[in-house]
Amino acid sequence: MGLITGKVIIISLFLLIVTMIETLAYSTRISGARVKLIATALSLFSTLVIVSRFSTMIQQPLTAKLIAEAPDLNKLHYIEEQYRILIGVTSIGVLLGILLFPTFINIFSRAIIQLSNQRGSIIALFVNQFNRNGIRKIVMCFRLPRFSYLKGITLKTIPKRLFVINVIISAVFTIGVLSSIYASMIVPKDFAQAALMSSGIINGIATILLTLFIDPKASVLADRVMKKQTDYIYLKSYSLTMISSKFLGTIVAQLLLIPAAYYVAWFAKWI
């Protein structure tokens, strides 16, 4: 039986969309600082995050169902290999987001202005943009990544602590659900449901780190740039730090998949 089944392909498509959206969301603050509409940019950022989380909700039960379709022979190894493929797809999704980053800075700059003109109505924004003229303008926003984007970015402008923290956060978010599902296979049957419901103990740690260290820093930095209290290059460096550390985090996730699963299995027995 092949590792790449129909369900794996469907889940992979969801993961590509989710990861790409989450990566591109980092460009909203740059766009907001460009057009001096930070609050509106944060609103658009929240909308993108909600879309990605909704896609994740659909993807999770499909991922759990892979267990039912796995062959009985070497079932654990088979599921592990499928999950590693899904983690690899997540890495590809981040790379696609990085390639589209300059394009979406332009698209989001337009979207933020239009969202402000529509008085915050996301529905009106989409209705007005999804026509021939709107689509043509979106296509004209296409830009390939250039090395010139990195001009002025040095080790001094890159927030190194945030880089390390975001690597950890991205790795944890990548394997949170997968590890809990895998853990349900290695615990006694009576603890399987507890393991399945325990992804929150992994993702919860990442959410706390995100709330304490990442989001406040990003918001304050965007405000300072807009008020010309900090150079724009620091906001660009922050965005580069976030997307590059997110990609590295998905690589680190390959190493954490099984250890995290045994941690969840231990926790499911302990509670």
N, C-alpha and C positions, 0 to 999 in steps of 0.2 A: 504493500500500500504506500503510495507516494506521500511525501510530507506536505506538498502544496496542493491542497484540496480546494473545492469551490468555496467553502466557508473561510479558509485561510485567505483567499484572494479578496473576498468581500470585506473581511476584517482589515486586511492590509489597505484597502481603499479608504476605509473610515480613518485608519491611523494616519495615512498620508494627509487627508483633509484636516484632521484635528491638529496634527503636529505643524503643518504648514501655517494654519491660522494662528496658532499660539506663537510661532516664530515671527510671523509678520506683524503680530500685535505690538511687538516692541518698537515698530516704526511709527506708531501713532503719536508718541510723545515728541519725536523729532518733527513730525508733521505739524503738531500743535504749536510747538515753539516757532516754527517757520511762519505760520499764519497768525501767531499770537492769540490762539484760542485754546488754551490748555484745558480748561474745564470741559469744553466740547470734545476735545481729543480723548479725555478720560472716559467720557460717556461712550464714545465709539469703541474704545478699548474694552470697556465692560461688556458691550454688546458682542464683540468678537469672542471674548472668553466664554460667555453664555452659550454661543453657538458651538464652540469646541467642546464644552462640557456636555451639551445635549447629544452630540455625536458620540461622545464617550459612553453615555448611558445606553445607547443602542448597541455599541460595540461590545460592552462587557458581557451580556448574556450570550452573545454569539461566541465569544472567546471561551466561556465556561462550557459551552456545548461541544467544543472540540474533544473534551474528555470522553463523551459518549460515543464518538465516532472513531476513537483511537483503537488500534488492535490490542488484544489482551497480551500478546507477546511483546515484552519490553515496552510496556505502556508508558512508564515514567520517562524513559529515554526518548520515546517518540514525541511525547508532549513537550519535553524540554527542548527538543530540536525545533518543533513548531513555534514555540514561544521565542526562541532565539531568532527565528526568521522574522517574527513580528517586531522584535526589538530592532533588528536590522532595518526594517521598513520605517520605523520611527526615525532612525538616523537619516535615511534618505529623505523623509519628509522635512527634517530640519534643513538639510542641504538645499532642497528645492525652495524653502522659505528664504534662505540666505541669497540664492540666485535671484529671487524676485524682490528682494528687499529694496533696492533703489527704485524699482517700478512702483512699489506700493507706498513708498514715501510720497511720490507724486500723486498717486491715486487718493491716498488718505488726506493729503493736503486739500485736494479738491472736495473730497467728501466732507471734511470738517467744515469748510466754508459753506457748503450746501446744507449741511445739517444745522448750522447756525441760522442760515436763511429760512430753513423750514421750521424754525423754533423747536428743534429737538425731536422732530418726528422722523424716526428711522423709516417707517413705511412710506412716507411722502418722499424721502430721499431716494429710495429704491424705485418708486414709481416714476419719478422724474428722470432718473438716470438710465433706466432700462428702455431706451428708444434708440433709433438709429444714430441720432446726433450724440447722445450720451455715450453709447458704446464706442463711437468713433473717437471721442475725446479720451476715453479710457485706454483705448489701443494706442493713442498718441503718447500716453504717459509711459509706455514701455521703455525701460533703460536696462542695459546690461551692466553688471558690476564692473567697476573700473578700479585700478590701483590708485587712481587719483583721489578716490574716496578716503583712502587711508592717510592722505597728506596731513601732516600735523599731529597724527596720533603717535604717541611714544609710550614707553613704559611708565613714564611719570603721569600721563593722563588716564591710564587704565586703572580702574579700581581693583586691585589684586585680591583683596579680601572678598569682594563681591563675586569675583570670578570663581574662587574656590567654593564659596557657599552655594552659588548657582549650579556648579557641577554636581554637588551633593543633592540639591533639591531636584534637579532634572533627572538624575539617576533614580532617585526614590520614586518620583512620579511615574517614571517609565515602567518600573517593575512592581509598583504597589499592587495593582489588581492581579497581574500575572503570578506574582509570588503567593498571594493568598489562595488563588485557584490551585496552584501546584501544591501548596501546603495541605489542601483538603484531600489530596491523594496519598499523602505520606503519614497522616494521622489515623488513628483508629476511626472506624465508621461513625461512632457516637460523637466524635469531635469535628467531623467534616463540615457541618453547617457553621460551627463557630469559627473555623478557619476561613471559610468563604466570606464571612461577614467581618473579618478582621483586617481588611485592607486599610481601614481607617487608621489603624495604629501605625502604619507605615506612612501613608499619605498625610496623616495628621502632623507628624513631625516636620515634614516638608512644608506644610501649610503654615505652621508656626514660624519656621525660619523665613519663609517668604514674606509673611506679614511683619515680622520684626526687623528684617535687615534689607529686603529688596525694595518693596513697594514705597515705603516712606522716602528712602534715598532717591528713588527715581522721580517721585513727585516734587520733592524739594529742589532737585537739580534742574528739572524742567522749568520750575518757577523762577529760579535764579537766572537761568539763561534768558528767559523771556524779559526779565527786568534788567538784563545786561549787567548783572552782578558777577556772572561767571561766563567764560568764553564758550561759544557754541561747540568747540572741539571736544569739550568734556562730555557733552550730551551724546555726541557721535561716538566717543570712546566707550561710554556706558552701553550704548546699543550694540556696538561691536563685541563688548565683553559679554553681554547677555546671550547673543546668538551663538557665539563661538563656544562659550561654556555650556550652553544647552546641548550643542552637538557633542562635545566631549562627555557630557553627562550621559547621553544615550550609549556611548561606547563603554563607559564605566558600568552601566546597567547590566551589560553582559556578564560582568564579574560578580555582581551582587544578586543576580536572580536566584540562585540556589541557596546561598547563605540567608537571604531575606525570607525565603520559603521556610527554612528550618526555624528561623526566629518566630515567624507567624505560627508555625506548628507548636512550638514551645509555649507561646502565649495562649493559644487555643486550649491547651491542656491545663495551663496554670490558672486561668480565670474561673 
